[in-house]
Every structure is written in C-alpha cells, then in structure tokens.
Amino acid sequence: MLRKKIKNYYQNSRHARGSALILTLFIMSGMMIIALGDAYVVLLGIKAAGLQAKSTKSYYLAEAGAERLLWELRKNAYSYTYPSLSTPIFTNANSEIVLDYLGGTYQVYFTDFATSRVLTFKSIGSFQDANRSVEIKF
C-alpha cells in the first residue's frame, strides 16, 4: 500500500512538473511582450525629443536670419532693389560667423510686395533635416 502511494506520488509529480514548465514559459512570454512594447514606446519618445531639438535649432537659425535682415536695414542702410524670389538676400553659408559646428544655416528671401505697400521677407532656418521659417512684414 505504501509502495502504491509512493508510485502514484511520483507519477503525479511528473505531470505537475511539466505543467509548471509550460505555465512558466507562458508567463515569461507575456512579460517579454510587455517589455518589448514598453521599449518601443520609450524609443519613440527618444526619437520625438531629437526631432524637437532639431526643430528648435532650426527656428533659432531662422530668427537669426530675420535679425540680420533688420540689422542690415536699420544700421547699415541696406538698400534693396526688388530681387528675384528664388535668390536669397542673405545667407550665413558665406559668413565668417559660424553659428553651429554641425552645419546649421539660414537664408532670407524677399517674398512679396503687396498692393498695400507691405514688404514681406521670409527667413528659413535649416539644421540637419529640419526646416523652420519666420516671416517678416513691414
């Protein structure tokens, strides 16, 4: 009788060990799926933060171009003729001032002289693959 109980115990415990292994594999698989999903969300956040930083640098470069236009008009008495719309008036590509070691640039274009006698200029800042623009009217 004792032998029979011991034999039944070992037979039942073998089945229990196999089911525990399968249950453990299912739980670990679920945890891995959740961890990979979380890692993907974190990666998307890091990429978005990098794009935001590039966009901000592009905006400040566009602002620098606008400030240079205003400075040239006020302090250096820059006289402008109506330039072509495709040629930039100012750019920092040939400037002796280096704005960023990674190659940020700005370009200022004359865009419109409306019937209301309002001059419109557009300054475009570029940093890596991000572009932002600022419009000046006066």
C-alpha positions in Angstrom: 0.0 0.0 0.0 2.8 2.4 0.9 4.5 1.4 -2.3 1.4 2.2 -4.3 1.1 5.7 -2.7 4.7 6.5 -3.4 4.4 5.3 -7.0 1.2 7.5 -7.5 3.1 10.5 -6.0 6.0 10.2 -8.4 3.7 9.7 -11.4 1.6 12.8 -10.4 4.6 14.9 -9.6 6.0 14.3 -13.1 2.8 15.7 -14.7 2.9 18.6 -12.3 6.5 19.5 -13.2 5.7 19.5 -16.9 2.7 21.8 -16.5 4.7 24.1 -14.3 7.3 24.4 -17.0 4.6 25.3 -19.6 3.0 27.8 -17.3 6.3 29.4 -16.6 7.0 29.7 -20.3 3.6 31.4 -20.9 4.2 33.8 -18.1 7.7 34.7 -19.3 6.4 35.1 -22.9 3.8 37.6 -21.6 6.4 39.5 -19.7 8.6 39.7 -22.7 5.8 41.0 -24.9 5.0 43.7 -22.4 8.7 44.7 -22.0 9.2 44.9 -25.8 6.1 47.1 -26.1 7.4 49.4 -23.4 10.8 49.6 -25.0 9.1 50.6 -28.3 7.2 53.4 -26.6 10.4 54.7 -25.0 12.3 54.6 -28.3 9.5 56.6 -30.0 9.8 59.2 -27.2 13.6 59.5 -27.7 13.2 60.0 -31.4 10.5 62.6 -30.9 12.7 64.5 -28.4 15.5 64.5 -31.0 13.2 65.9 -33.7 12.0 68.6 -31.3 15.6 69.6 -30.6 16.5 69.9 -34.3 13.3 71.9 -34.9 14.1 74.3 -32.1 17.6 74.9 -33.5 16.1 75.5 -37.0 13.7 78.0 -35.5 16.5 80.0 -33.8 18.5 79.9 -37.1 15.5 81.4 -38.9 15.3 84.1 -36.1 19.0 84.8 -36.6 18.4 85.4 -40.3 15.4 87.7 -39.6 17.5 89.7 -37.1 20.3 90.1 -39.6 17.8 91.5 -42.1 16.5 94.0 -39.6 20.0 95.0 -38.6 21.1 95.5 -42.2 18.0 97.6 -42.9 18.4 99.8 -39.8 22.1 100.1 -39.1 23.8 99.6 -42.5 21.2 101.4 -44.5 20.9 98.3 -46.7 19.2 99.4 -49.9 17.3 96.7 -51.7 16.1 96.5 -55.2 13.3 94.0 -55.9 15.4 90.9 -56.1 14.3 87.6 -57.6 12.2 85.4 -55.4 14.4 82.4 -55.8 17.7 84.1 -54.8 18.3 84.6 -51.1 19.2 88.1 -50.0 21.2 86.9 -47.0 22.7 83.5 -46.0 25.2 82.5 -43.4 26.8 80.0 -45.7 29.4 82.6 -46.8 29.6 84.4 -43.4 32.6 84.4 -41.2 30.4 83.7 -38.2 29.8 80.0 -37.7 26.5 79.5 -35.9 26.8 75.8 -35.2 29.6 73.2 -35.7 27.1 70.8 -37.2 26.2 73.0 -40.1 23.1 75.0 -39.4 22.2 77.6 -42.0 19.7 80.4 -42.6 18.5 82.0 -45.8 16.5 85.2 -46.1 14.2 85.7 -49.2 12.2 88.6 -50.4 8.7 87.1 -50.9 6.2 89.8 -51.7 5.5 93.5 -52.2 1.7 93.6 -51.8 -0.6 96.3 -53.1 -0.8 97.7 -49.6 2.9 98.6 -49.8 3.9 95.9 -47.2 7.3 94.3 -47.7 7.4 90.6 -46.9 10.5 88.6 -46.2 10.9 85.0 -45.2 13.8 83.6 -43.2 14.3 79.9 -43.4 16.5 78.1 -40.8 17.9 74.6 -41.6 19.5 72.3 -39.1 20.3 68.7 -40.3 16.9 67.5 -41.7 14.6 70.0 -40.0 13.5 73.4 -41.5 11.6 76.2 -39.9 10.7 79.6 -41.2 9.9 83.1 -39.9 8.0 85.7 -41.9 8.7 89.5 -41.5 6.3 92.2 -42.8 6.9 95.9 -42.6 
